[in-house]
């Protein structure tokens, strides 16, 4: 059985997600929240609530996609490719529900 869930995350404070710190003092960041962060957060929550035995089965059968910024919870956010083209006839892009 396959289920799909869409979530909206509203952070309570700033988030910095990025790779390993490069040489120098600059800390790079990503414009989205990687799914691996969500997976690790779920594993930590399961551990803190005494459900350690559930971590591996849940994580193995679940795919955690990336979380992209959106202007509201009702607007489904997708990564926007640099090669995207606007419609000449009607102008703009098709909204995805």
C-alpha positions in Angstrom: 0.0 0.0 0.0 1.4 3.4 -1.0 0.4 6.6 0.7 1.5 10.1 -0.1 1.5 13.0 2.4 2.2 16.6 1.8 3.3 18.6 4.8 3.8 22.3 5.5 6.6 23.3 7.9 6.5 26.6 9.6 9.8 27.1 11.4 9.9 28.9 14.8 13.3 30.4 14.0 15.9 30.6 11.3 17.2 27.4 9.9 20.7 26.9 8.4 21.1 23.7 6.4 24.2 23.2 4.3 27.1 21.0 3.6 30.4 20.7 5.4 32.0 24.0 6.2 34.5 25.0 3.6 37.8 26.6 4.3 37.2 30.1 5.6 34.5 31.7 7.7 31.7 31.6 5.1 28.8 29.1 5.9 26.9 28.3 2.8 23.2 27.3 3.1 20.6 25.7 0.9 17.4 27.3 -0.4 15.4 24.3 0.7 15.2 21.8 3.6 16.6 18.4 2.5 14.5 15.3 3.1 17.4 13.8 5.1 16.8 16.5 7.8 13.2 15.5 8.1 14.1 11.8 8.2 16.7 12.5 11.0 14.2 14.6 12.9 11.7 11.8 12.8 14.3 9.3 14.0 15.3 11.6 16.9 11.6 12.0 17.9 11.0 8.2 17.8 14.1 7.7 20.0 13.1 10.4 22.5 9.6 8.8 22.8 11.0 5.3 23.5 10.1 3.9 20.0 13.7 3.1 19.0 12.7 -0.3 17.6 10.4 1.5 15.1 13.1 3.8 13.6 14.6 1.3 11.0 11.2 -0.1 9.7 9.7 3.4 9.4 12.7 5.0 7.7 13.1 2.1 5.3 9.6 2.2 3.9 9.3 6.0 3.8 10.6 8.4 1.2 11.4 11.9 2.5 11.3 14.5 -0.2 12.9 17.9 0.0 10.8 20.8 1.5 10.8 23.9 -0.7 9.7 27.4 0.3 6.2 28.5 -0.6 4.2 31.7 -0.2 1.4 29.9 1.7 0.3 26.4 2.8 -2.2 26.2 0.0 0.4 26.7 -2.8 2.2 23.5 -3.7 5.9 24.3 -4.1 8.1 22.6 -6.7 11.7 23.2 -7.7 11.6 25.6 -10.7 14.0 24.6 -13.4 16.2 27.2 -15.0 15.0 25.9 -18.4 11.3 26.6 -17.7 9.5 28.5 -20.4 6.5 30.8 -20.1 3.5 30.1 -22.4 3.4 32.7 -25.2 -0.3 32.4 -25.9 -1.7 33.0 -22.4 1.4 34.2 -20.4 2.4 32.9 -17.1 2.6 29.3 -15.8 0.0 26.7 -15.0 -0.8 26.5 -11.2 -0.4 23.1 -9.7 -2.9 22.4 -6.9 
